[in-house]
């Protein structure tokens, strides 16, 4: 739970520029940076106690009124012991990459934090060390350990600005290791934490990382949408964060290139490069150039693509995860093979092998690699393809086998099921925000109407009493219409959510059914449950699709058509024909769910039990009666003994049929012999 931190100004400094700033912080962005300058200029002249108070407040809440490029100079000008938490935070921007000098810088900060027993500084340093492990291709278990320690310290020291960043990084670790269920949960937590701290610009981080998950799963259309939202959020709330924008545009360009949208792709890469050029480090250059090279090559611009990819390798090795460089080298090797340049292909191949297999462990060693599962899979797959092209088939087979194992590890069904609802998560969240705005607007409008009515009464009093009644009546009518509109929106949301949740339930049941395909009975039960869920989703779909939302009647013909097509697709056999006829034009929504489930249950039973070694026909009829309807489901199968204790349809099946008939207020009849089975259900509310 995030805790608010109150900054209690020192009486002697009650009117200082820093205290004035913190009492009236502008929204994040350029205005806040400009407002922060007087505070930074004044900070060095304040007493030590006030310097400590303001620095520690900044390190806890991260209000971003100091530009990242200027933090180091502020740290250098402050006393070393006071500046330590700020120095630990600033190291995120300057000490993430590889190299002995950066390593020594981090070790020095850790030593000072331990000597001063500064848990706030150590929280930032744990986060920094996790980032270094990730960027340098290290053990993700070590990364997770640093993040968990950092999170514990951040909560202990009430560093509410740091907590969502750590949560987001925990999600990144889960995502790159294929733990998509964990990643989705943590991204959602991070999103809510960013909102709670007012750091709206950083919400784009969560959207961008969700886009990465969709990209991994091959759903580039959704990935593009997430990346687009990420860019929009950054531009609106944190346009000064050039690194975030450069990353978001790089991801957007990559997704567009995969979809074949090369003009949009190149435009995004140019914008990414524009923002990257403003950064003090060149950490993103290699990634931008490699992804842009792939897009150019796919668009047919080979002459520009190959040199750009070659340049990207050294840039990636200097600033990023070496596994990315190995992937770029493999891509280059494949292009050399296409040109029949075997010597150049072998050189690229060996460079990639030196990165991914430094101890010559071969393909099997990739399975023990604690680094990024995604890059290891990409490397194994491309290495297998290259070795196959070089005629080294046995060696290629071992890499293909490892790629398959890594793929299975990343895409287990249980993990995938958690991602099914990720799109819904963001749709519902967006609709909630829209609904809230609509309600607020409706409330404001009503207040304005009421105010106008009172003013009108005060102005003209009894002089036009009759007219007043007319105006009041008109305004009441308008108010009712707006209230009805809000209710309609609520009803629409209920239908959307119910339908989507039932579709999610169906997907999960189908996944379980396929997983349990070796056990006959559980699969049948899960398919039955899945069809019941799909029937309920169809009911809500037809209710929502009505042209007149206030009507209680639904088109019976359309509903039965859709339902039986659905059942035929799910259960159909080549030797069984499903026919139907409906002359009942409409049915009340209160009866729709029970009727749909009843039809589903009777048709399912016929498919499963009526036909053994031969095929046949299942016929469904829904016919109007005087004030109700009659449902008939018949087959020409082998029949069954429906007496108690010997009936074929027992347990849940018959119990559910009886319950549904009772819900409809109807009566049922069943006749069965060796020539087939006939079920009749009579529903007549007037009877």
Secondary structure, 3 states (H helix, E strand, C coil): CCCCCCCCCCHHHCCCHHHHHHHCCCCCCHHHHHHHHHHHHHHCCCCHHHHHHHHHHHHHHCCCCCCHHHHHHHHHHCCHHHHHHHHHHHHHHHCCCCCHHHHHHHHHHHHHHHHHCCHHHHHHHHHHHHHHHHHCCCCHHHHHHHHHHHHHHHHHCCCHHHHHHHHHHHHHHHHHCCCHHHHHHHHHHHHHHHHHCCCHHHHHHHHHHHHHHHHHCCCHHHHHHHHHHHHHHHHHHCCCCHHHHHHHHHHHHHHHHHCCCHHHHHHHHHHHHHHHCCCCCCCCHHHHHHHHHHHHHHCCCHHHHHHHHHHHHHHHHHHCCHHHHHHHHHHHHHHHHHCCCHHHHHHHHHHHHHHHCCCCCCHHHHHHCCCCHHHHHHHHHHHHHHHHHCCCHHHHHHHHHHHHHHHHHHCCHHHHHHHCCHHHHHHHHHHHHHHHHHHHHHHHHHHHHHHHHHHHHHHHHHHHHHHHHHHHHHHHHHHHHHHHHHHHHHHHHHHHHHHHHHHHHHHHHHHHHHHCCCCHHHHHHHHHHHHHHHHHHHHHHHHHCCCCCCCCEEEHHHHHHHHHHHHHHHHCCCCEEEEEEECCCEEEHHHHHHHHHHHHHHHHHHHHHHCCCCCEEEEEEEEECCCEEEEEEEECCCCCCCCCCCCCCCCHHHHHHHHHHHHHCCEEEEEEECCEEEEEEEEECCC
